């Protein structure tokens, strides 16, 4: 096994270090985050830092980059009642999703990248019409991390999904939705049907369902 220390990582070239460290968590979820400014200007950005924080109530976290430069997603969330959407990315739209990471200034990423902003049920943040699973959230807390990033904690207020995604036991069939996962900064992966196991108990080795 090759051994890489913290000192080695610090000494890496910047781009090499970005690529290396972003790949360490393994596969990550791909979400397009939809927001709107108070004047109605919409914004869309690809994020791979969304995580589950609790189920009762339903709470999801999202890590944003340092706000040392303007961050439209973060500012829109703060200025628009804490509202934002998470939208899963289908395989056939990965190029458009990745394009949202470009530095657009006065143009909505929805229009520039070929997505349709969909306002639903009075919620003030836009959903992605092409997404097979979309979530409307409201910011409840934010926590500063020592490296300048922020953990945004949001409660789930709305979920929209295609019916074939929902199994009888409440689990989600993301393969049926044709979704992707992200590795590193720029790798988009089709997902395969999972191997699922029952509830783990001591003395009972897990068997595939």
C-alpha positions in Angstrom: 0.0 0.0 0.0 1.3 3.5 -0.9 1.4 5.7 2.2 0.6 9.4 1.9 0.8 11.7 4.9 -0.8 15.0 5.8 2.6 16.6 5.0 2.6 15.0 1.6 -0.9 16.3 0.8 0.1 19.8 1.9 3.1 19.7 -0.5 1.1 18.6 -3.5 0.6 21.0 -6.4 -2.7 22.8 -5.9 -4.6 21.2 -8.7 -3.2 17.7 -7.9 -4.3 18.2 -4.3 -7.8 19.3 -5.3 -8.2 16.2 -7.4 -6.7 13.9 -4.8 -8.6 15.1 -1.8 -12.0 15.4 -3.6 -11.7 11.8 -4.5 -11.0 10.5 -1.0 -14.7 10.2 0.1 -15.5 7.9 -2.8 -18.7 8.2 -4.7 -20.9 11.1 -3.8 -24.5 12.2 -4.6 -25.0 14.5 -7.6 -27.4 17.4 -6.8 -28.3 20.5 -8.7 -29.1 23.2 -6.1 -31.8 25.6 -7.2 -32.2 29.1 -5.7 -33.6 32.5 -6.5 -32.6 36.0 -5.6 -35.2 38.4 -4.2 -35.5 40.0 -7.7 -36.5 36.6 -9.2 -33.2 35.9 -10.9 -32.7 32.1 -10.7 -29.4 30.2 -10.0 -28.4 26.6 -10.4 -25.2 24.9 -9.2 -23.9 21.4 -9.1 -23.1 20.1 -5.6 -21.7 16.8 -4.4 -21.6 17.6 -0.7 -25.2 16.7 0.4 -25.6 14.4 3.4 -28.3 12.8 5.5 -28.5 14.3 9.1 -31.7 12.8 10.4 -35.1 11.3 9.5 -37.5 12.6 12.2 -37.7 15.4 11.2 -36.2 14.9 7.8 -33.0 16.9 7.8 -30.3 17.2 5.1 -26.9 18.9 5.3 -24.9 20.6 2.5 -21.4 21.9 2.7 -20.6 25.1 0.7 -17.2 26.6 -0.1 -15.8 29.6 1.8 -17.7 32.9 1.2 -14.4 34.9 0.7 -15.8 35.5 -2.9 -19.4 35.9 -3.9 -21.4 32.6 -3.7 -24.7 33.1 -5.4 -26.2 29.9 -4.0 -25.5 30.8 -0.4 -26.5 34.4 -0.8 -29.8 33.5 -2.4 -30.6 31.0 0.3 -30.0 33.7 2.9 -31.9 36.4 1.1 -34.9 34.2 0.1 -36.3 32.9 3.4 -33.8 30.1 3.6 -35.4 28.2 0.7 -33.6 26.1 -1.8 -34.1 22.9 -3.8 -32.0 19.8 -4.4 -32.5 18.1 -7.7 -31.0 14.7 -8.6 -29.1 14.5 -11.9 -30.1 11.9 -14.6 -27.3 10.3 -16.7 -28.4 12.0 -19.9 -28.0 15.5 -18.5 -24.5 15.2 -16.9 -22.9 17.6 -19.3 -25.5 20.3 -18.7 -25.2 19.7 -14.9 -21.4 20.0 -15.0 -21.7 23.2 -17.1 -23.5 24.9 -14.1 -20.1 25.0 -12.4 -18.9 27.7 -14.9 -18.7 31.2 -13.6 -21.8 32.8 -15.0 -22.3 36.4 -13.8 -25.6 38.0 -15.0 -27.2 34.9 -16.7 -29.3 32.2 -15.1 -27.6 28.8 -15.2 -31.1 27.3 -15.9 -31.2 29.1 -19.2 -27.5 28.9 -20.0 -27.2 25.2 -19.3 -30.5 24.0 -20.8 -32.6 23.4 -17.7 -36.2 24.5 -17.0 -36.9 26.3 -13.8 -40.2 25.0 -12.3 -41.9 26.9 -9.4 -44.2 24.5 -7.5 -46.9 24.9 -4.9 -45.9 28.5 -3.8 -42.3 27.5 -2.8 -40.0 30.4 -3.6 -37.1 28.4 -4.9 -37.0 26.8 -8.4 -37.0 23.1 -9.0 -35.4 21.5 -12.1 -38.2 20.3 -14.3 -36.0 17.6 -15.9 -35.0 16.0 -12.5 -36.5 12.7 -11.6 -36.4 13.5 -7.9 -36.5 17.0 -6.4 -36.6 18.2 -2.8 -37.6 21.6 -1.3 -35.7 22.6 1.8 -35.6 25.5 4.3 -32.4 26.5 6.1 -32.6 25.9 9.8 -28.9 26.2 10.9 -25.5 27.0 9.5 -22.2 26.0 11.1 -18.8 27.4 10.3 -16.0 24.9 9.8 -12.4 25.7 10.6 -11.3 25.8 7.0 -13.9 28.4 6.0 -16.5 26.2 4.6 -20.1 26.2 5.9 -22.4 23.3 6.8 -26.0 24.3 5.9 -28.7 22.3 7.7 -32.1 22.3 6.1 -35.4 20.6 6.8 -37.3 18.8 4.0 -40.6 20.5 3.2 -41.4 19.0 -0.2 -40.4 15.9 -2.2 -41.3 15.3 -5.8 -40.4 12.0 -7.4 -41.4 9.7 -10.2 -43.6 6.9 -8.9 -41.3 4.1 -10.0 -38.6 5.4 -7.6 -40.6 4.5 -4.4 -40.5 0.9 -3.2 -43.2 -0.5 -0.9 -40.8 -0.4 2.1 -40.0 3.3 1.6 -36.6 2.8 0.1 -35.8 4.6 -3.2 -34.9 2.9 -6.4 -32.4 5.4 -7.8 -31.3 3.0 -10.6 -34.9 3.1 -12.0 -34.5 6.9 -12.2 -31.3 6.7 -14.3 -29.4 8.8 -11.8 -25.6 9.4 -11.5 -23.0 9.6 -8.7 -20.0 11.8 -8.6 -16.3 11.0 -8.0 -13.8 13.7 -7.4 -14.5 17.0 -9.1 -15.6 15.9 -12.6 -16.4 12.2 -12.7 -20.1 11.2 -13.3 -21.0 7.5 -12.9 -24.0 5.5 -13.9 -25.2 3.4 -11.0 -25.9 -0.3 -11.0 -28.7 -2.2 -9.1 -27.6 -2.5 -5.4 -27.0 -5.6 -3.3 -29.4 -5.1 -0.3 -29.2 -6.7 3.1 -31.7 -7.0 5.9 -31.3 -5.5 9.4 -28.0 -6.6 10.9 -28.1 -8.5 14.2 -25.2 -10.0 16.2 -24.8 -13.7 15.4 -26.7 -13.5 12.1 -24.4 -13.0 9.2 -26.2 -10.7 6.6 -27.9 -12.3 3.7 -28.8 -10.5 0.5 -32.5 -9.7 0.1 
